[in-house]
Amino acid sequence: MEYEFTRNIFLGEYYVRCEMGYEVVARWLQEEIATSSDKIEQINEIISQSKSNPTKTFQYLGQEISVVFEDGEVLIRENCTGQPLELEEDFSIYESESESSCGLVDFESFLASWSEFIR
């Protein structure tokens, strides 16, 4: 997963940009976590628990986007109410903007890089 962090020094705002297919990861970090050290610590604790218990499922519920940790993988997806939409094949790119996955090691590195960047 390739990503880039930027900061608007005039407004003091931080931004995340991820490669195509990982847009929801960028939105999750920017909108759900932002610069909250408490939330970053919560995620790091879940990562540690997931490493210790790889067969157990752990979840971080966000306002709009949640993260599921299971079997060394991380699934980031928008929270949905009701039944998932059945999209036609032509709309699969939109689905990829609302759900993505990566390995636990990559996700941990991503979060550590963000934490370092915002300090």
FENNOR-V604723 format. One record per residue. N is the residue number from 1. SS is DSSP state (alpha for helix, beta for strand, coil for the rest). OMEGA is omega in whole degrees, -180 to 180 (NA if undefined). BURIAL is # if it has 16 or more other C-alpha atoms within 10 Angstrom, else .. Layout:
n->N ss->SS omega->OMEGA burial->BURIAL
n->N ss->SS omega->OMEGA burial->BURIAL
This chain:
n->1 ss->coil omega->177 burial->.
n->2 ss->coil omega->-178 burial->.
n->3 ss->beta omega->178 burial->.
n->4 ss->beta omega->177 burial->.
n->5 ss->beta omega->176 burial->.
n->6 ss->beta omega->180 burial->.
n->7 ss->beta omega->173 burial->.
n->8 ss->beta omega->-174 burial->.
n->9 ss->coil omega->180 burial->.
n->10 ss->coil omega->-179 burial->.
n->11 ss->coil omega->-178 burial->.
n->12 ss->coil omega->-178 burial->.
n->13 ss->beta omega->180 burial->.
n->14 ss->beta omega->-178 burial->#
n->15 ss->beta omega->179 burial->#
n->16 ss->beta omega->173 burial->#
n->17 ss->beta omega->178 burial->#
n->18 ss->beta omega->179 burial->#
n->19 ss->coil omega->-179 burial->.
n->20 ss->coil omega->-177 burial->.
n->21 ss->coil omega->-180 burial->#
n->22 ss->coil omega->-178 burial->#
n->23 ss->alpha omega->-179 burial->#
n->24 ss->alpha omega->177 burial->#
n->25 ss->alpha omega->178 burial->#
n->26 ss->alpha omega->179 burial->#
n->27 ss->alpha omega->179 burial->#
n->28 ss->alpha omega->-177 burial->#
n->29 ss->alpha omega->-177 burial->#
n->30 ss->alpha omega->-174 burial->#
n->31 ss->alpha omega->-176 burial->#
n->32 ss->alpha omega->-175 burial->#
n->33 ss->alpha omega->-179 burial->#
n->34 ss->coil omega->-177 burial->#
n->35 ss->coil omega->-178 burial->#
n->36 ss->coil omega->179 burial->.
n->37 ss->alpha omega->178 burial->.
n->38 ss->alpha omega->179 burial->.
n->39 ss->alpha omega->177 burial->.
n->40 ss->alpha omega->178 burial->#
n->41 ss->alpha omega->177 burial->.
n->42 ss->alpha omega->180 burial->.
n->43 ss->alpha omega->178 burial->#
n->44 ss->alpha omega->177 burial->.
n->45 ss->alpha omega->178 burial->.
n->46 ss->alpha omega->177 burial->#
n->47 ss->alpha omega->178 burial->#
n->48 ss->alpha omega->179 burial->.
n->49 ss->alpha omega->-180 burial->.
n->50 ss->alpha omega->177 burial->#
n->51 ss->alpha omega->-179 burial->#
n->52 ss->alpha omega->-178 burial->.
n->53 ss->coil omega->-172 burial->.
n->54 ss->coil omega->-179 burial->#
n->55 ss->coil omega->180 burial->.
n->56 ss->coil omega->180 burial->.
n->57 ss->coil omega->176 burial->.
n->58 ss->beta omega->-176 burial->#
n->59 ss->beta omega->171 burial->#
n->60 ss->beta omega->-178 burial->.
n->61 ss->coil omega->177 burial->.
n->62 ss->coil omega->179 burial->.
n->63 ss->coil omega->-177 burial->.
n->64 ss->coil omega->-177 burial->.
n->65 ss->beta omega->-180 burial->#
n->66 ss->beta omega->-178 burial->#
n->67 ss->beta omega->179 burial->#
n->68 ss->beta omega->179 burial->#
n->69 ss->beta omega->-179 burial->#
n->70 ss->beta omega->175 burial->#
n->71 ss->coil omega->178 burial->.
n->72 ss->coil omega->179 burial->#
n->73 ss->beta omega->178 burial->#
n->74 ss->beta omega->178 burial->#
n->75 ss->beta omega->179 burial->#
n->76 ss->beta omega->-179 burial->#
n->77 ss->beta omega->177 burial->#
n->78 ss->beta omega->175 burial->#
n->79 ss->coil omega->-179 burial->.
n->80 ss->coil omega->171 burial->.
n->81 ss->coil omega->-179 burial->.
n->82 ss->coil omega->-176 burial->.
n->83 ss->coil omega->175 burial->.
n->84 ss->coil omega->-180 burial->.
n->85 ss->coil omega->173 burial->.
n->86 ss->coil omega->-178 burial->.
n->87 ss->coil omega->175 burial->.
n->88 ss->coil omega->-178 burial->.
n->89 ss->alpha omega->-179 burial->.
n->90 ss->alpha omega->-177 burial->.
n->91 ss->alpha omega->-177 burial->.
n->92 ss->alpha omega->179 burial->.
n->93 ss->alpha omega->178 burial->.
n->94 ss->alpha omega->178 burial->.
n->95 ss->alpha omega->-179 burial->.
n->96 ss->alpha omega->177 burial->#
n->97 ss->coil omega->-179 burial->#
n->98 ss->coil omega->180 burial->#
n->99 ss->beta omega->179 burial->#
n->100 ss->beta omega->177 burial->#
n->101 ss->beta omega->177 burial->#
n->102 ss->beta omega->178 burial->.
n->103 ss->beta omega->-179 burial->.
n->104 ss->alpha omega->-179 burial->#
n->105 ss->alpha omega->178 burial->.
n->106 ss->alpha omega->-180 burial->.
n->107 ss->alpha omega->179 burial->#
n->108 ss->alpha omega->178 burial->#
n->109 ss->alpha omega->177 burial->.
n->110 ss->alpha omega->-179 burial->#
n->111 ss->alpha omega->178 burial->#
n->112 ss->alpha omega->178 burial->.
n->113 ss->alpha omega->178 burial->.
n->114 ss->alpha omega->-180 burial->#
n->115 ss->alpha omega->178 burial->#
n->116 ss->alpha omega->-177 burial->.
n->117 ss->alpha omega->-175 burial->.
n->118 ss->alpha omega->179 burial->.
n->119 ss->coil omega->NA burial->.
